[in-house]
Amino acid sequence: MNVEEIRILCLGLKGTTEDFPFDKDTLVFKVMGKMFALVPLERIPHTVNLKCDPEKSISLRDKYSDIITPGYHMSKLHWNTIRLEALPRELMEELVLHSYNLVVSKLTKKDKAKLALLS
């Protein structure tokens, strides 16, 4: 996947917004104001930081050690940095959805109710 494909995928998830809260080069995707994906636009090769269950992170890093690494400038326990063009599309989609779902699962009841009302 490339940066635009990741962008389309993220924005297709309910309640997702995009923003540049840190600088003009780091595109951040949020659900109900909580980050689930970060894309440093100037970084080559292109990467995405995604939230991940700690046990799954270890397994993914072992299996794809040259593609998936601990989250760059993020909590190494909860975030992975993934080279975009290096993983099969299906796996990339699964990891984006996993990150999104982790964040949604931690939302307050109020925010979950607001999210449920969105089309």
Phi and psi restraints in degrees (value plus and minus 20) as a CYANA .aco file:
   2 ASN   PHI    -130.5   -90.5
   2 ASN   PSI    -199.3  -159.3
   3 VAL   PHI     -80.7   -40.7
   3 VAL   PSI     -64.0   -24.0
   4 GLU   PHI     -85.6   -45.6
   4 GLU   PSI     -57.2   -17.2
   5 GLU   PHI     -86.3   -46.3
   5 GLU   PSI     -59.3   -19.3
   6 ILE   PHI     -83.6   -43.6
   6 ILE   PSI     -62.6   -22.6
   7 ARG   PHI     -79.5   -39.5
   7 ARG   PSI     -68.1   -28.1
   8 ILE   PHI     -82.3   -42.3
   8 ILE   PSI     -62.9   -22.9
   9 LEU   PHI     -81.0   -41.0
   9 LEU   PSI     -69.4   -29.4
  10 CYS   PHI     -83.1   -43.1
  10 CYS   PSI     -66.3   -26.3
  11 LEU   PHI     -88.4   -48.4
  11 LEU   PSI     -36.2     3.8
  12 GLY   PHI     -99.1   -59.1
  12 GLY   PSI     -28.4    11.6
  13 LEU   PHI    -109.0   -69.0
  13 LEU   PSI     116.6   156.6
  14 LYS   PHI     -73.3   -33.3
  14 LYS   PSI     110.8   150.8
  15 GLY   PHI      58.3    98.3
  15 GLY   PSI     -10.6    29.4
  16 THR   PHI    -104.7   -64.7
  16 THR   PSI     117.9   157.9
  17 THR   PHI    -146.7  -106.7
  17 THR   PSI     139.8   179.8
  18 GLU   PHI    -138.6   -98.6
  18 GLU   PSI     132.1   172.1
  19 ASP   PHI    -181.2  -141.2
  19 ASP   PSI     143.9   183.9
  20 PHE   PHI    -143.8  -103.8
  20 PHE   PSI      48.2    88.2
  21 PRO   PHI     -94.0   -54.0
  21 PRO   PSI     -40.2    -0.2
  22 PHE   PHI    -120.1   -80.1
  22 PHE   PSI     -66.2   -26.2
  23 ASP   PHI    -183.8  -143.8
  23 ASP   PSI     158.4   198.4
  24 LYS   PHI     -97.4   -57.4
  24 LYS   PSI     -25.4    14.6
  25 ASP   PHI    -130.5   -90.5
  25 ASP   PSI     -27.1    12.9
  26 THR   PHI    -133.1   -93.1
  26 THR   PSI      85.6   125.6
  27 LEU   PHI    -102.6   -62.6
  27 LEU   PSI     107.2   147.2
  28 VAL   PHI    -139.7   -99.7
  28 VAL   PSI     113.4   153.4
  29 PHE   PHI    -128.0   -88.0
  29 PHE   PSI     113.0   153.0
  30 LYS   PHI    -149.9  -109.9
  30 LYS   PSI     129.3   169.3
  31 VAL   PHI    -137.1   -97.1
  31 VAL   PSI     102.3   142.3
  32 MET   PHI      31.9    71.9
  32 MET   PSI      19.2    59.2
  33 GLY   PHI      63.0   103.0
  33 GLY   PSI     -17.1    22.9
  34 LYS   PHI    -131.6   -91.6
  34 LYS   PSI     111.2   151.2
  35 MET   PHI     -87.8   -47.8
  35 MET   PSI     118.0   158.0
  36 PHE   PHI    -152.1  -112.1
  36 PHE   PSI     -31.7     8.3
  37 ALA   PHI    -173.4  -133.4
  37 ALA   PSI     119.3   159.3
  38 LEU   PHI    -150.6  -110.6
  38 LEU   PSI     113.5   153.5
  39 VAL   PHI    -145.5  -105.5
  39 VAL   PSI      88.0   128.0
  40 PRO   PHI     -96.3   -56.3
  40 PRO   PSI      86.2   126.2
  41 LEU   PHI     -86.0   -46.0
  41 LEU   PSI     -49.4    -9.4
  42 GLU   PHI    -108.8   -68.8
  42 GLU   PSI     -26.0    14.0
  43 ARG   PHI    -100.8   -60.8
  43 ARG   PSI     111.2   151.2
  44 ILE   PHI    -145.0  -105.0
  44 ILE   PSI     107.8   147.8
  45 PRO   PHI     -88.1   -48.1
  45 PRO   PSI     136.8   176.8
  46 HIS   PHI     -85.2   -45.2
  46 HIS   PSI     119.6   159.6
  47 THR   PHI    -154.9  -114.9
  47 THR   PSI     148.1   188.1
  48 VAL   PHI    -158.1  -118.1
  48 VAL   PSI     119.6   159.6
  49 ASN   PHI    -118.1   -78.1
  49 ASN   PSI     106.7   146.7
  50 LEU   PHI    -148.9  -108.9
  50 LEU   PSI     122.2   162.2
  51 LYS   PHI     -89.0   -49.0
  51 LYS   PSI     128.4   168.4
  52 CYS   PHI    -174.6  -134.6
  52 CYS   PSI     125.4   165.4
  53 ASP   PHI     -77.6   -37.6
  53 ASP   PSI     114.1   154.1
  54 PRO   PHI     -74.6   -34.6
  54 PRO   PSI     -62.1   -22.1
  55 GLU   PHI     -87.1   -47.1
  55 GLU   PSI     -61.1   -21.1
  56 LYS   PHI     -85.2   -45.2
  56 LYS   PSI     -57.1   -17.1
  57 SER   PHI     -76.6   -36.6
  57 SER   PSI     -67.0   -27.0
  58 ILE   PHI     -80.8   -40.8
  58 ILE   PSI     -65.9   -25.9
  59 SER   PHI     -81.9   -41.9
  59 SER   PSI     -65.2   -25.2
  60 LEU   PHI     -84.8   -44.8
  60 LEU   PSI     -62.3   -22.3
  61 ARG   PHI     -85.3   -45.3
  61 ARG   PSI     -54.8   -14.8
  62 ASP   PHI     -88.2   -48.2
  62 ASP   PSI     -65.0   -25.0
  63 LYS   PHI     -93.0   -53.0
  63 LYS   PSI     -56.4   -16.4
  64 TYR   PHI    -142.7  -102.7
  64 TYR   PSI      32.4    72.4
  65 SER   PHI     -79.6   -39.6
  65 SER   PSI     -46.2    -6.2
  66 ASP   PHI    -111.8   -71.8
  66 ASP   PSI     -23.8    16.2
  67 ILE   PHI    -138.4   -98.4
  67 ILE   PSI     -58.1   -18.1
  68 ILE   PHI    -135.1   -95.1
  68 ILE   PSI     101.8   141.8
  69 THR   PHI    -149.0  -109.0
  69 THR   PSI     146.3   186.3
  70 PRO   PHI     -76.3   -36.3
  70 PRO   PSI     126.0   166.0
  71 GLY   PHI     -73.8   -33.8
  71 GLY   PSI     101.8   141.8
  72 TYR   PHI     -89.5   -49.5
  72 TYR   PSI     102.4   142.4
  73 HIS   PHI      39.4    79.4
  73 HIS   PSI       7.7    47.7
  74 MET   PHI    -154.7  -114.7
  74 MET   PSI     153.8   193.8
  75 SER   PHI     -81.8   -41.8
  75 SER   PSI      99.8   139.8
  76 LYS   PHI     -87.7   -47.7
  76 LYS   PSI     -40.0     0.0
  77 LEU   PHI     -97.3   -57.3
  77 LEU   PSI     -57.9   -17.9
  78 HIS   PHI    -131.0   -91.0
  78 HIS   PSI     -23.6    16.4
  79 TRP   PHI    -152.5  -112.5
  79 TRP   PSI     124.2   164.2
  80 ASN   PHI    -139.3   -99.3
  80 ASN   PSI     128.3   168.3
  81 THR   PHI    -125.5   -85.5
  81 THR   PSI     108.8   148.8
  82 ILE   PHI    -145.7  -105.7
  82 ILE   PSI     109.3   149.3
  83 ARG   PHI     -90.3   -50.3
  83 ARG   PSI     102.4   142.4
  84 LEU   PHI     -81.7   -41.7
  84 LEU   PSI     -70.8   -30.8
  85 GLU   PHI     -99.2   -59.2
  85 GLU   PSI     -20.2    19.8
  86 ALA   PHI    -116.3   -76.3
  86 ALA   PSI     -36.4     3.6
  87 LEU   PHI    -125.4   -85.4
  87 LEU   PSI     131.0   171.0
  88 PRO   PHI     -79.6   -39.6
  88 PRO   PSI     124.9   164.9
  89 ARG   PHI     -73.7   -33.7
  89 ARG   PSI     -63.6   -23.6
  90 GLU   PHI     -80.4   -40.4
  90 GLU   PSI     -62.2   -22.2
  91 LEU   PHI     -88.7   -48.7
  91 LEU   PSI     -60.0   -20.0
  92 MET   PHI     -81.7   -41.7
  92 MET   PSI     -64.1   -24.1
  93 GLU   PHI     -81.6   -41.6
  93 GLU   PSI     -61.9   -21.9
  94 GLU   PHI     -81.6   -41.6
  94 GLU   PSI     -62.0   -22.0
  95 LEU   PHI     -90.6   -50.6
  95 LEU   PSI     -56.1   -16.1
  96 VAL   PHI     -84.5   -44.5
  96 VAL   PSI     -66.1   -26.1
  97 LEU   PHI     -84.2   -44.2
  97 LEU   PSI     -58.2   -18.2
  98 HIS   PHI     -81.0   -41.0
  98 HIS   PSI     -65.0   -25.0
  99 SER   PHI     -81.8   -41.8
  99 SER   PSI     -68.5   -28.5
 100 TYR   PHI     -77.3   -37.3
 100 TYR   PSI     -68.9   -28.9
 101 ASN   PHI     -84.2   -44.2
 101 ASN   PSI     -55.8   -15.8
 102 LEU   PHI     -80.9   -40.9
 102 LEU   PSI     -64.7   -24.7
 103 VAL   PHI     -86.9   -46.9
 103 VAL   PSI     -64.5   -24.5
 104 VAL   PHI     -80.3   -40.3
 104 VAL   PSI     -59.3   -19.3
 105 SER   PHI     -83.8   -43.8
 105 SER   PSI     -42.6    -2.6
 106 LYS   PHI    -117.6   -77.6
 106 LYS   PSI     -21.0    19.0
 107 LEU   PHI     -86.3   -46.3
 107 LEU   PSI     135.9   175.9
 108 THR   PHI     -87.9   -47.9
 108 THR   PSI     141.5   181.5
 109 LYS   PHI     -77.9   -37.9
 109 LYS   PSI     -59.4   -19.4
 110 LYS   PHI     -81.3   -41.3
 110 LYS   PSI     -67.0   -27.0
 111 ASP   PHI     -88.9   -48.9
 111 ASP   PSI     -55.8   -15.8
 112 LYS   PHI     -83.1   -43.1
 112 LYS   PSI     -58.6   -18.6
 113 ALA   PHI     -86.4   -46.4
 113 ALA   PSI     -62.2   -22.2
 114 LYS   PHI     -82.5   -42.5
 114 LYS   PSI     -62.3   -22.3
 115 LEU   PHI     -83.3   -43.3
 115 LEU   PSI     -61.0   -21.0
 116 ALA   PHI     -81.9   -41.9
 116 ALA   PSI     -48.1    -8.1
 117 LEU   PHI    -101.3   -61.3
 117 LEU   PSI     -34.4     5.6
 118 LEU   PHI     -93.9   -53.9
 118 LEU   PSI     127.8   167.8
